[in-house]
Every structure is written in structure tokens, then in C-alpha cells.
């Protein structure tokens, strides 16, 4: 087995393990239904309910129910066959949004603004992403734009030291927009490849905090009119349906260009990513299934769909 094959297998094991709670919540009731009954209209209606309760969204649940109903009523169908149909439809919904984060080398620095609500895992995601970019040979600077929490500044500093990246910070309580202005100016002067900007966690219903985020974007544009080149929204999978409103509001406020979903290993609600993909069509760049640096990986529609329903890769 070569290194890349071993790495792929290792990631699959982490992904399948990380989605275990979600796959159990989805596959156990499906198996229960199919084992005991024929695939008749009432069973399909119950399957639709199971899929909806698994946070997949009404559109996806409806499509899966329709796919299961096509010419199958008279025939027996195994739980594994049902799971395969479910996985195929989920993959179909996710494939258009499974897009890597592409860093344009002609933009120096390529500015990535990272946003999200409190506790979504922004700072950790930035640290892991910085390590990935450094491993690709890119020079990276981290900007500690969460100036409200001394702990966030310290946490980002540790990630910068660990990943060998530049670090720009001010004292806790400083103006975040001013800090970001300094960071992007310095990154330009130094010819840095990527500038990752942390921001304070903010609830999507707090108008004044969302306005502050808009101010940060305006300040970035004063230094580079084309920036930020990417706006990454970090979502905590454990919040379930609440993630839908987060995507909706952050998109309106700062023009989210991609998503990273974290903490999939801590929830049975991983299916929410499917509902988000169906509703907003926003690219999903990364998913996280744990705390280690290797637990943030580029998003694969096929792997996620198979792991979510408890099938092998």
C-alpha cells in the first residue's frame, strides 16, 4: 500500500468513525423498517419521515422516497440496497458543492476571512488550515482579529508557532478592523502567499456585531479592493437546523464563498450538511471530525454520503 492509499484509508476510517452517531441515527431506523416490512407506499412514507428527522431536508428526503418508489413495490429490497439508494441521492445533492478551496497565486496575499458564531471552531480550523497550506509550501500569516478574547489571541499564537506561520496581533480589546488593516498591509509588504483572518464569534442575530464584520471587510478593501478573496464560514454540526439560518445571514452580511463544517464527530445531526447544500448551493471546502490536525480534510461528496448512511467506501 503506497503512502497516498494509506492516507486515504486512514481518512476514511476517521470519517466513518466521526460520522458514526449520524449514520447510526439514520441507518438503524431504516434497517428496522425494511427488515420487517415490504417497500409499500406506507413504508416509503415512514422512510421519508426518518430522512427528514435526520436533518437531510425535505427536498432530498422527497427525492430519495421517489427513487425508492420507482417500480419497487412488488419486489423485496434489502436494507443495504435501500442505503445504497439513499447514499446515491445524497451524493447527487452534495457533488455540486464539493469544491476545494483554491488559492489564487496571483493574489498576494490571498486573503481568507474566517467567520462564524461563538464556539463554532473558527480558531482551530484556521490553525489546521494554516498547517495544510504550509505543508503545500505556501507562506502564511495569521491575523488575530478576535480581539475580544485574550484566550483566542493566545490560541491562535500557539497555532502559528506550531505551523511555522507569521502572526499579527494586538492587545485584547483593540479595534479588530485596525488590526486587520495592519495585518494585510504587512502581508503585502512581505509578499506573503496567504493571510488568514480570525474574527470574533458572533451570533447571527446580533446586528451590531454583524455590522462590525462588515466594517472589517470595508477596511480590507481599502488595502486591496479585490479582497477578501475567500470568506470561509465555519459551522458547528452540533447545532443542527440552526446552521441554516447562520448560512443565510452570514451570506447576506459578508458574502460567504465557502463552508467548513466542524464537530461532525460530536453529533447525530451530520445530515444537516445535505440540507444546507440543497438550499444554498454554497461550496463546502472542508469537514472536521476531530481535534487533531489531520481531522480537517477536503470535502468529498462520495465519501461523506457513504459514511453518513453507514456503508463502506
C-alpha positions in Angstrom: 0.0 0.0 0.0 1.6 3.3 -1.0 1.5 6.4 1.2 -1.4 8.1 -0.6 -3.5 4.9 -0.4 -2.7 4.5 3.3 -3.6 8.2 3.9 -6.9 7.8 2.0 -7.8 4.7 4.0 -6.8 6.4 7.2 -9.0 9.4 6.4 -11.9 7.1 5.5 -11.6 5.4 8.9 -11.6 8.7 10.7 -14.6 10.0 8.6 -16.6 6.8 9.1 -15.8 6.9 12.8 -16.6 10.6 13.1 -20.0 10.2 11.4 -20.8 7.1 13.5 -23.5 8.8 15.5 -25.1 10.3 12.5 -25.0 7.1 10.5 -26.5 5.1 13.4 -29.3 7.6 13.8 -30.1 7.3 10.1 -29.4 3.7 9.2 -30.8 2.0 12.3 -34.4 3.1 11.8 -34.1 2.4 8.0 -32.9 -1.1 8.6 -35.7 -1.6 11.2 -38.3 -0.5 8.7 -37.1 -2.6 5.7 -36.3 -5.7 7.7 -39.9 -6.0 9.0 -41.9 -4.8 6.0 -42.3 -4.6 2.3 -41.4 -1.5 0.5 -45.0 -0.3 0.0 -46.3 3.3 0.0 -46.8 3.5 3.8 -43.2 2.2 4.4 -41.8 4.8 1.9 -43.8 7.5 3.8 -42.1 6.4 7.0 -38.7 6.3 5.3 -39.4 9.9 4.2 -40.0 10.8 7.9 -36.8 9.1 9.0 -34.8 11.0 6.4 -36.4 14.3 7.5 -35.7 13.7 11.1 -32.1 13.0 10.1 -31.9 16.7 9.0 -31.4 15.9 5.3 -34.0 18.4 4.3 -37.4 18.0 2.6 -36.1 18.2 -1.0 -33.5 15.4 -0.5 -36.0 13.3 1.5 -38.6 13.6 -1.2 -36.2 12.7 -4.0 -35.0 9.6 -2.1 -38.5 8.5 -1.4 -39.4 8.9 -5.0 -36.3 6.9 -6.1 -37.2 4.1 -3.7 -40.8 4.1 -5.0 -39.9 3.6 -8.7 -41.0 0.1 -9.6 -40.0 -1.4 -6.3 -43.3 -2.1 -4.6 -43.7 -5.7 -5.6 -40.1 -6.6 -5.1 -38.3 -7.3 -1.8 -35.5 -4.9 -1.1 -32.7 -5.3 1.4 -31.6 -2.7 3.9 -28.2 -2.5 2.1 -30.0 -1.7 -1.2 -32.0 1.0 0.5 -28.9 2.5 2.0 -27.2 2.4 -1.4 -30.2 4.4 -2.9 -30.0 6.9 -0.1 -26.3 7.3 -0.4 -26.5 7.8 -4.2 -29.1 10.6 -3.8 -27.2 12.3 -1.0 -24.0 12.2 -3.2 -26.0 13.7 -6.1 -27.1 16.6 -3.8 -23.6 17.2 -2.5 -21.5 16.7 -5.6 -22.1 20.3 -7.0 -20.9 21.9 -3.7 -17.9 19.6 -3.1 -15.3 22.1 -4.2 -11.8 22.6 -2.9 -10.6 26.0 -1.6 -8.4 27.3 -4.4 -5.7 29.8 -3.5 -5.0 32.2 -6.5 -1.2 32.5 -6.6 -1.5 35.9 -8.4 -3.1 37.5 -5.4 -0.5 38.2 -2.7 -1.7 37.9 -0.1 -4.7 35.7 -0.8 -6.9 36.9 2.0 -9.2 34.4 3.6 -11.7 35.9 6.1 -13.0 33.3 8.6 -16.3 33.9 10.3 -18.9 32.1 12.4 -20.8 32.1 15.6 -19.3 31.6 19.1 -17.8 28.2 19.7 -18.0 27.0 16.0 -14.4 26.1 15.9 -13.0 29.0 13.9 -9.6 29.4 15.5 -8.9 25.7 15.5 -10.0 25.5 11.8 -7.7 28.4 11.0 -4.8 26.6 12.7 -5.4 23.4 10.9 -5.8 25.2 7.5 -2.6 27.1 8.1 -0.8 23.8 8.7 -2.2 22.4 5.4 -1.2 25.5 3.4 2.4 25.4 5.0 2.6 21.7 4.0 1.9 22.8 0.4 4.9 25.2 0.6 2.9 28.4 1.0 3.9 31.3 3.2 1.1 32.1 5.6 0.3 34.8 8.2 -2.4 34.5 10.8 -4.3 37.7 11.9 -5.8 37.6 15.4 -8.9 39.5 14.6 -10.8 38.2 17.6 -9.5 40.9 19.8 -12.3 40.5 22.3 -10.9 37.4 23.9 -7.3 37.2 25.1 -7.7 33.4 25.0 -8.4 33.5 21.3 -5.3 35.6 20.6 -3.2 33.2 22.6 -4.8 30.1 21.0 -4.0 31.5 17.5 -0.5 32.3 18.5 0.1 28.7 19.6 -1.2 27.5 16.2 1.1 30.0 14.4 4.1 28.7 16.3 3.1 25.1 15.7 2.6 25.6 11.9 5.5 28.0 11.4 3.4 30.9 10.2 3.6 34.6 10.7 1.4 36.1 13.4 -0.1 39.6 13.8 -1.9 40.5 17.0 -2.8 43.5 19.2 -3.7 43.7 22.9 -7.1 42.3 23.8 -9.8 44.9 23.4 -8.1 46.6 20.4 -10.1 47.6 17.3 -10.3 44.5 15.1 -10.6 46.4 11.9 -7.4 48.3 12.7 -5.6 45.0 13.4 -6.7 43.6 10.1 -5.6 46.7 8.3 -2.1 46.3 9.8 -2.0 42.6 9.0 -2.9 42.9 5.3 -0.5 45.8 4.9 2.3 43.8 6.4 1.5 40.7 4.4 1.6 42.8 1.2 5.0 44.2 2.1 6.3 40.8 2.9 4.9 39.1 -0.2 3.0 36.5 1.9 1.0 34.0 0.0 -2.0 33.6 2.3 -3.4 35.8 5.1 -5.9 34.0 7.3 -8.0 36.4 9.3 -9.7 35.2 12.5 -12.8 37.1 13.7 -14.7 37.2 16.9 -17.6 34.7 17.2 -20.8 36.5 16.7 -24.4 35.3 16.9 -26.2 35.9 13.6 -29.0 37.8 15.2 -26.7 40.5 16.8 -26.9 43.4 14.4 -24.1 45.4 15.9 -21.7 42.5 15.7 -22.6 41.8 12.1 -22.0 45.4 11.3 -18.6 45.2 12.8 -17.8 42.3 10.4 -18.9 44.4 7.5 -16.5 47.1 8.8 -13.6 44.6 8.7 -14.5 43.8 5.1 -14.5 47.5 4.2 -11.1 48.1 5.8 -9.7 45.0 3.9 -10.9 46.5 0.7 -9.1 49.8 1.4 -5.9 48.0 1.2 -6.9 45.6 -1.6 -10.1 46.2 -3.5 -10.3 42.5 -4.6 -10.1 41.2 -1.1 -11.2 39.3 0.9 -10.6 36.6 -1.8 -12.5 34.0 0.2 -14.9 34.2 3.1 -15.0 30.9 4.9 -18.0 30.3 7.3 -17.2 27.8 10.0 -20.3 25.8 11.1 -20.7 23.6 14.1 -22.5 20.5 13.1 -24.0 20.0 16.6 -26.3 23.0 16.1 -28.4 21.1 13.5 -31.1 23.2 11.9 -29.8 26.4 13.4 -26.9 26.2 10.9 -29.4 27.0 8.1 -30.1 30.5 9.5 -26.4 31.0 10.1 -25.6 30.4 6.4 -28.4 32.6 5.3 -27.5 35.6 7.4 -23.7 35.4 7.1 -24.1 35.2 3.3 -26.1 38.4 3.2 -23.7 40.2 5.5 -20.3 39.2 4.2 -20.8 37.2 1.0 -19.7 33.7 2.2 -17.8 31.9 -0.5 -17.4 28.6 1.2 -18.1 26.4 4.2 -16.2 24.3 6.7 -18.3 22.1 9.0 -16.7 21.1 12.2 -17.5 18.8 15.1 -19.2 16.1 13.0 -17.9 13.5 15.4 -19.9 15.1 18.3 -23.4 14.9 16.8 -26.0 12.6 15.2 -27.1 15.6 13.0 -24.5 15.4 10.3 -27.3 15.2 7.7 -27.7 19.0 8.1 -24.9 19.5 5.6 -27.1 17.9 2.9 -30.0 20.3 3.7 -27.5 23.3 3.6 -26.2 22.1 0.2 -29.7 21.8 -1.2 -30.9 25.1 0.0 -27.9 27.4 -0.5 -25.6 25.7 -3.1 -22.6 27.2 -1.2 -19.3 25.4 -1.8 -18.3 23.0 1.0 -14.5 23.1 1.3 -13.7 21.2 4.5 -15.2 19.0 7.1 -13.8 18.2 10.5 -14.3 15.0 12.5 -12.0 15.6 15.5 -9.4 17.7 17.2 -6.1 16.5 15.6 -4.5 18.5 12.8 -5.4 15.7 10.3 -9.1 15.7 11.2 -9.8 18.6 8.8 -10.0 17.4 5.2 -11.2 18.5 1.8 -14.9 17.6 1.4 -15.7 14.5 -0.7 -19.4 14.1 -1.7 -19.0 10.3 -2.3 -17.2 9.6 1.0 -19.5 11.7 3.1 -22.6 10.1 1.6 -21.4 6.6 2.1 -20.2 7.3 5.7 -23.4 9.1 6.6 -25.5 6.0 5.8 -23.1 3.5 7.2 -21.8 1.9 4.0 -18.2 1.0 3.2 -16.3 3.4 0.9 
